[in-house]
Amino acid sequence: MATHKSAEKRHRQSLKLREKNRNDKSAIRTTLKRAAALTKSGDKAGALDVAKKASSLIDKAVSHGVLHKNTAKRTISRLHKNVNSAA
């Protein structure tokens, strides 16, 4: 465990950031699953709405440093490809 005052503070900060990152990733995964379920059920309009929301969440995660930009682009590409193919 940290013994210096600054190291203790840095540890507290890292725990808060870790929790925030986990929440962001969880929200992204949830919306991706919702989009997949709507796509599978054939509700293209609903799936497009959820896909747009997921894209927005993913882009925000990139700007906050939670996800790498190429990971985000790949995920968004796959998402929209699946939604658009469900006609």
C-alpha positions as CSV (number, residue, x, y, z in Angstrom):
1,M,0.0,0.0,0.0
2,A,1.1,3.6,-0.6
3,T,2.9,5.3,2.2
4,H,3.4,8.8,0.8
5,K,0.6,11.3,1.0
6,S,0.7,12.0,-2.8
7,A,0.8,8.3,-3.6
8,E,-2.3,7.7,-1.4
9,K,-4.1,10.5,-3.2
10,R,-3.1,9.1,-6.6
11,H,-4.5,5.7,-5.5
12,R,-7.8,7.2,-4.6
13,Q,-8.0,9.0,-7.9
14,S,-7.2,5.8,-9.8
15,L,-10.0,4.0,-8.1
16,K,-12.5,6.7,-9.0
17,L,-11.3,6.8,-12.6
18,R,-11.5,3.0,-12.8
19,E,-15.1,3.0,-11.6
20,K,-16.0,5.7,-14.1
21,N,-14.4,3.8,-16.9
22,R,-16.2,0.6,-15.9
23,N,-19.5,2.4,-15.9
24,D,-18.9,3.9,-19.3
25,K,-17.9,0.6,-20.9
26,S,-20.9,-1.1,-19.3
27,A,-23.3,1.5,-20.7
28,I,-21.7,1.0,-24.2
29,R,-22.1,-2.8,-23.9
30,T,-25.7,-2.5,-22.8
31,T,-26.6,-0.3,-25.7
32,L,-24.8,-2.5,-28.2
33,K,-26.8,-5.5,-26.9
34,R,-30.0,-3.5,-27.2
35,A,-29.2,-2.7,-30.8
36,A,-28.4,-6.3,-31.5
37,A,-31.7,-7.5,-30.0
38,L,-33.7,-4.9,-31.9
39,T,-31.9,-5.9,-35.1
40,K,-32.6,-9.5,-34.5
41,S,-36.3,-8.9,-33.9
42,G,-36.5,-6.9,-37.1
43,D,-37.2,-3.5,-35.7
44,K,-34.9,-1.5,-38.0
45,A,-36.1,1.9,-36.9
46,G,-35.6,1.2,-33.2
47,A,-32.2,-0.4,-33.9
48,L,-31.1,2.7,-35.8
49,D,-32.1,5.0,-32.9
50,V,-30.2,2.8,-30.4
51,A,-27.2,2.5,-32.8
52,K,-27.0,6.3,-32.9
53,K,-27.0,6.5,-29.1
54,A,-24.4,3.8,-28.9
55,S,-22.2,5.6,-31.5
56,S,-22.5,8.8,-29.4
57,L,-21.5,6.9,-26.2
58,I,-18.5,5.3,-27.9
59,D,-17.3,8.6,-29.3
60,K,-17.6,10.2,-25.9
61,A,-15.6,7.3,-24.4
62,V,-12.8,7.9,-27.0
63,S,-12.7,11.6,-26.1
64,H,-12.5,10.7,-22.4
65,G,-9.7,8.2,-23.0
66,V,-11.7,5.2,-22.1
67,L,-11.5,3.5,-25.5
68,H,-8.9,3.6,-28.2
69,K,-10.0,5.4,-31.4
70,N,-9.5,2.5,-33.7
71,T,-11.4,0.2,-31.3
72,A,-14.3,2.7,-31.4
73,K,-14.3,3.0,-35.1
74,R,-14.2,-0.8,-35.5
75,T,-17.1,-1.2,-33.1
76,I,-19.2,1.5,-34.7
77,S,-18.6,0.1,-38.1
78,R,-19.7,-3.4,-37.1
79,L,-22.7,-2.0,-35.4
80,H,-24.0,0.0,-38.3
81,K,-23.2,-2.8,-40.7
82,N,-25.3,-5.2,-38.7
83,V,-28.2,-2.7,-38.4
84,N,-28.2,-1.8,-42.1
85,S,-28.0,-5.4,-43.2
86,A,-31.2,-6.2,-41.2
87,A,-33.7,-5.2,-43.8
